[in-house]
Amino acid sequence: MTQAPTPTADTVRRLVSSLLKDGTKGGVTASGLEVRPVTEGREHSTWWVGARHVLRLAPDREAALRQRRELRLRDLVRPHLPVAVPTSVAHGEWAPGLTYTLDIKVPGGTAEEHDVSAVGEADLAGLLTGLREVPARQAETLGVPRTAPRSLEALRRAAGRAAERLVKADEFDPARLHQLTPQAAVQLAAQPGTAVLVHHALKGEHLVVSADGRVRGILDWTDAAVGDPAEDIAGLAVAVGSPAAVRAATLAGYAARPCLRGLWLARCDTVVRFAERIQGHDAGPLPLLRLQLRRAWEAILLERVTEFRDEDADEEF
């Protein structure tokens, strides 16, 4: 298999200049073009183009397939969401079989730069509500995959093994995982018929947050799937903290079961990911992984995982 070329600043300038043969496109001009790499994320090679645009280059054919799907999906979800979804002003191939999209930048910082306010939590609730309203079958016709819910019990066991490794590094107390019993993990299994469109990558870097704490946009829809809504609740727990994530999910109409399930998906995931980083199997920066671990393990109001029962599932929050 031919190795994909490594994009450089010259690659980006040549590509954007070729798009601007008529002088401008979507407000971009070729003269005096400033390009610089975006440091966040590793899914695509991403570059700032001037002050108003972002160029994303798919690094392989699998990423190119997801990017083509993303362009169609963004048009589908946009009318359902109260926050911005990036708009492409140009797209095509930057190398044989490898796609690009030149998007208008959504103004604001990231959730790693700005805290989400109470009004911002309402924005996140609107996001979760809107995703639930997107016709799942229509998303699937665009090529969005349907994914099976993960086993929380299997993840609980994996987190237990990972936590023991973190003890040696003095990074985590494995006793904290005892709150999630095997019985609770079974009770918090995803319920049949609850699949919705899920962004599936609600990381802090993909949430555009303004200085006043409002959530202004959601980036990178390449991992979207029809599946377990608790995955997006888990993503928000890692991105903005468990209390804010659960408040947003509750405001969006989710009951105790998916909220608690999302909480424990996030907690187990962060423990596993941190242990992988300690062992050298993950390249994520340690300060960020520590912050995500802390966010996921923040206590939430009326949390009673071990007392979870089917009959009071809708009354715990």
C-alpha positions as CSV (number, residue, x, y, z in Angstrom):
1,M,0.0,0.0,0.0
2,T,1.3,3.4,-0.9
3,Q,2.2,5.6,2.1
4,A,0.2,8.8,2.3
5,P,2.2,12.0,1.8
6,T,2.9,14.1,4.9
7,P,1.2,17.4,4.6
8,T,3.3,20.5,5.1
9,A,2.7,24.3,5.1
10,D,3.6,24.3,1.4
11,T,1.1,21.6,0.8
12,V,-1.6,23.6,2.4
13,R,-0.6,26.8,0.6
14,R,-0.6,25.1,-2.8
15,L,-3.9,23.5,-2.2
16,V,-5.7,26.6,-1.0
17,S,-4.1,28.7,-3.7
18,S,-5.5,26.2,-6.3
19,L,-8.9,26.8,-4.9
20,L,-8.5,30.5,-5.3
21,K,-7.7,30.7,-8.9
22,D,-10.5,33.4,-9.2
23,G,-8.8,35.3,-6.4
24,T,-11.2,34.5,-3.5
25,K,-13.4,31.7,-2.3
26,G,-15.6,32.0,0.8
27,G,-13.8,35.1,1.9
28,V,-10.3,33.5,1.6
29,T,-7.7,35.3,-0.5
30,A,-4.6,33.7,-1.9
31,S,-2.4,36.7,-1.4
32,G,-0.5,36.9,1.9
33,L,-2.0,33.6,3.0
34,E,-1.0,32.6,6.6
35,V,-1.3,28.9,7.4
36,R,-0.4,27.1,10.7
37,P,-1.1,23.7,12.1
38,V,-3.8,23.2,14.7
39,T,-2.3,21.4,17.7
40,E,-5.6,19.9,19.1
41,G,-6.6,16.5,17.9
42,R,-4.9,13.8,15.9
43,E,-7.8,12.5,13.7
44,H,-7.0,14.7,10.8
45,S,-4.1,16.9,9.8
46,T,-5.7,20.3,10.6
47,W,-4.5,23.7,9.7
48,W,-5.7,27.3,10.3
49,V,-6.0,29.2,7.0
50,G,-5.9,32.9,7.8
51,A,-8.1,34.0,10.7
52,R,-11.5,32.7,9.5
53,H,-11.0,29.2,8.0
54,V,-9.8,25.7,8.9
55,L,-8.5,23.1,6.4
56,R,-8.7,19.4,7.4
57,L,-6.8,16.8,5.5
58,A,-7.8,13.2,5.8
59,P,-4.6,11.2,6.5
60,D,-5.8,7.9,5.2
61,R,-8.6,6.3,3.1
62,E,-10.7,5.3,6.2
63,A,-10.6,8.9,7.4
64,A,-11.5,10.1,3.9
65,L,-14.6,7.9,3.9
66,R,-15.6,9.3,7.3
67,Q,-15.0,12.9,6.1
68,R,-17.2,12.4,3.0
69,R,-19.9,11.1,5.2
70,E,-19.5,14.0,7.7
71,L,-20.1,16.6,5.0
72,R,-23.5,15.0,4.3
73,L,-24.3,14.5,8.0
74,R,-23.6,18.1,8.9
75,D,-26.3,19.2,6.6
76,L,-28.7,16.7,8.1
77,V,-28.1,17.7,11.8
78,R,-27.8,21.5,11.3
79,P,-31.6,22.2,11.4
80,H,-32.0,20.2,14.6
81,L,-29.3,21.8,16.7
82,P,-29.2,25.1,18.7
83,V,-25.4,25.4,18.2
84,A,-23.3,25.9,15.1
85,V,-22.1,23.0,12.9
86,P,-19.1,23.9,10.6
87,T,-19.9,24.9,7.0
88,S,-17.6,23.8,4.2
89,V,-16.7,26.3,1.5
90,A,-14.7,23.8,-0.5
91,H,-14.0,20.1,-0.5
92,G,-12.3,17.5,-2.7
93,E,-9.1,15.5,-2.7
94,W,-5.6,16.8,-1.7
95,A,-3.9,13.5,-2.7
96,P,-5.2,10.4,-4.6
97,G,-8.1,9.0,-2.5
98,L,-7.5,11.4,0.4
99,T,-10.1,14.2,1.0
100,Y,-10.0,17.7,2.4
101,T,-12.6,20.1,3.6
102,L,-12.1,23.9,3.9
103,D,-14.4,25.1,6.6
104,I,-15.5,28.4,8.0
105,K,-14.1,28.7,11.6
106,V,-16.7,28.7,14.3
107,P,-15.8,31.7,16.6
108,G,-14.8,30.9,20.1
109,G,-12.3,28.8,22.1
110,T,-12.6,25.3,23.4
111,A,-14.0,23.7,26.5
112,E,-10.3,23.3,27.6
113,E,-9.9,27.1,27.4
114,H,-13.3,28.3,28.8
115,D,-15.6,27.0,31.5
116,V,-19.1,26.2,30.4
117,S,-21.7,28.4,32.2
118,A,-25.2,27.5,33.4
119,V,-26.5,28.9,30.1
120,G,-23.9,26.8,28.3
121,E,-25.3,23.7,30.0
122,A,-28.6,24.6,28.5
123,D,-26.9,24.8,25.1
124,L,-25.5,21.2,25.7
125,A,-29.0,20.1,26.7
126,G,-30.3,21.5,23.4
127,L,-27.5,19.6,21.6
128,L,-28.5,16.3,23.2
129,T,-32.2,17.0,22.5
130,G,-31.5,17.8,18.9
131,L,-29.4,14.7,18.3
132,R,-32.3,12.6,19.6
133,E,-34.6,14.3,17.1
134,V,-32.4,13.6,14.0
135,P,-34.1,10.7,12.1
136,A,-31.8,7.8,12.8
137,R,-32.8,5.9,9.6
138,Q,-32.0,9.0,7.5
139,A,-28.6,9.2,9.1
140,E,-27.9,5.6,8.3
141,T,-28.8,6.1,4.7
142,L,-25.9,8.6,4.6
143,G,-23.6,5.8,5.8
144,V,-23.6,6.6,9.5
145,P,-22.9,3.2,11.2
146,R,-25.1,1.7,13.9
147,T,-23.0,0.6,16.9
148,A,-24.0,-1.8,19.7
149,P,-23.9,-0.6,23.3
150,R,-20.7,-1.4,25.2
151,S,-20.8,-3.8,28.1
152,L,-20.4,-1.7,31.2
153,E,-19.5,-4.9,33.2
154,A,-16.6,-5.6,30.8
155,L,-15.5,-2.0,31.0
156,R,-15.7,-2.2,34.8
157,R,-13.4,-5.2,34.9
158,A,-10.9,-3.5,32.5
159,A,-10.9,-0.4,34.7
160,G,-10.3,-2.5,37.8
161,R,-7.2,-4.0,36.2
162,A,-6.1,-0.6,35.0
163,A,-6.6,1.0,38.5
164,E,-4.3,-1.6,40.1
165,R,-1.5,-0.4,37.7
166,L,-2.2,3.2,38.7
167,V,-1.7,2.4,42.3
168,K,2.0,1.9,41.7
169,A,2.2,5.3,40.1
170,D,0.3,6.8,43.0
171,E,-2.3,8.3,40.6
172,F,-5.6,6.6,41.6
173,D,-7.3,4.8,44.5
174,P,-8.9,1.6,43.1
175,A,-11.3,1.5,46.0
176,R,-13.3,4.2,44.2
177,L,-14.3,1.7,41.6
178,H,-16.1,-0.4,44.2
179,Q,-19.0,2.0,44.0
180,L,-19.9,0.3,40.7
181,T,-20.8,-3.3,41.7
182,P,-21.3,-6.0,39.1
183,Q,-25.0,-5.9,39.9
184,A,-25.2,-2.2,39.2
185,A,-23.2,-2.6,36.0
186,V,-25.8,-5.0,34.8
187,Q,-28.7,-2.8,35.9
188,L,-27.1,0.1,34.0
189,A,-27.0,-1.8,30.7
190,A,-28.4,0.1,27.7
191,Q,-32.1,-0.4,27.2
192,P,-33.4,-1.8,23.9
193,G,-34.9,0.8,21.5
194,T,-33.0,3.8,22.9
195,A,-30.4,4.2,20.0
196,V,-30.1,7.8,18.7
197,L,-27.7,9.7,16.6
198,V,-24.5,10.1,18.8
199,H,-21.7,12.5,18.1
200,H,-19.4,10.0,19.8
201,A,-16.4,12.4,20.3
202,L,-17.6,15.2,22.5
203,K,-14.1,16.0,23.7
204,G,-13.3,19.4,25.1
205,E,-11.5,20.3,21.9
206,H,-14.6,19.7,19.8
207,L,-16.8,22.0,21.9
208,V,-16.6,25.6,20.8
209,V,-17.1,27.8,23.9
210,S,-17.2,31.5,24.1
211,A,-15.6,33.6,26.8
212,D,-19.0,34.0,28.5
213,G,-19.4,30.2,28.8
214,R,-21.9,29.7,26.0
215,V,-21.5,26.6,23.8
216,R,-21.4,28.0,20.3
217,G,-20.6,25.0,18.1
218,I,-19.7,21.3,17.9
219,L,-16.8,20.3,15.7
220,D,-15.7,17.0,14.0
221,W,-18.6,14.8,13.2
222,T,-16.5,12.0,11.6
223,D,-17.1,9.5,14.5
224,A,-20.9,9.9,14.6
225,A,-22.9,6.8,14.9
226,V,-26.4,5.6,15.7
227,G,-26.1,4.1,19.1
228,D,-26.1,4.5,22.9
229,P,-26.9,8.1,24.0
230,A,-24.9,7.5,27.2
231,E,-21.8,7.7,25.1
232,D,-22.3,11.5,24.5
233,I,-23.2,12.0,28.2
234,A,-19.9,10.3,29.0
235,G,-18.1,12.5,26.5
236,L,-19.5,15.6,28.2
237,A,-18.5,14.3,31.6
238,V,-14.9,14.1,30.5
239,A,-15.1,17.5,28.7
240,V,-17.0,19.7,31.2
241,G,-17.3,17.6,34.3
242,S,-19.8,15.0,35.5
243,P,-22.1,17.4,37.4
244,A,-22.5,19.7,34.3
245,A,-22.9,16.7,32.0
246,V,-25.6,15.1,34.2
247,R,-27.5,18.5,34.6
248,A,-27.4,19.0,30.8
249,A,-28.6,15.4,30.1
250,T,-31.4,15.7,32.7
251,L,-32.5,19.0,31.2
252,A,-32.6,17.2,27.8
253,G,-35.0,14.7,29.2
254,Y,-32.8,11.8,30.0
255,A,-33.7,9.9,33.2
256,A,-31.4,8.4,35.8
257,R,-30.4,5.2,34.0
258,P,-28.6,6.8,30.9
259,C,-27.2,9.5,33.1
260,L,-25.6,7.1,35.5
261,R,-24.5,4.8,32.6
262,G,-22.8,7.8,31.0
263,L,-21.1,8.7,34.2
264,W,-19.7,5.3,34.7
265,L,-18.6,4.9,31.1
266,A,-16.6,8.1,31.5
267,R,-15.1,7.1,34.8
268,C,-14.0,3.7,33.6
269,D,-12.7,5.0,30.3
270,T,-10.6,7.7,32.0
271,V,-9.0,5.1,34.3
272,V,-8.2,2.8,31.4
273,R,-6.9,5.6,29.3
274,F,-4.7,7.0,32.0
275,A,-3.2,3.5,32.7
276,E,-2.4,3.1,29.1
277,R,-0.6,6.4,29.0
278,I,1.4,5.5,32.1
279,Q,2.5,2.2,30.4
280,G,3.4,4.1,27.2
281,H,0.5,2.8,25.1
282,D,-1.1,6.2,24.7
283,A,0.4,9.5,23.5
284,G,-2.1,11.8,25.3
285,P,-0.6,14.5,27.5
286,L,-0.5,13.6,31.1
287,P,-1.9,16.9,32.4
288,L,-4.9,16.6,30.2
289,L,-5.5,13.0,31.1
290,R,-5.3,13.9,34.8
291,L,-7.8,16.7,34.3
292,Q,-10.2,14.4,32.4
293,L,-9.9,11.8,35.2
294,R,-10.7,14.4,37.8
295,R,-13.7,15.7,35.8
296,A,-15.2,12.2,35.3
297,W,-14.9,11.4,39.0
298,E,-16.5,14.5,40.3
299,A,-19.4,13.6,42.5
300,I,-23.0,14.2,41.3
301,L,-26.0,15.2,43.3
302,L,-28.0,12.2,44.7
303,E,-25.6,9.7,43.3
304,R,-26.6,6.2,44.6
305,V,-25.3,3.7,42.0
306,T,-25.4,0.7,44.4
307,E,-29.0,1.5,45.3
308,F,-30.2,1.7,41.7
309,R,-33.4,-0.1,41.1
310,D,-35.7,-0.3,38.0
311,E,-38.7,1.0,39.8
312,D,-37.1,4.2,41.0
313,A,-34.9,4.8,37.9
314,D,-36.8,7.9,36.9
315,E,-36.8,9.4,40.4
316,E,-33.1,9.6,41.3
317,F,-32.4,12.9,39.6
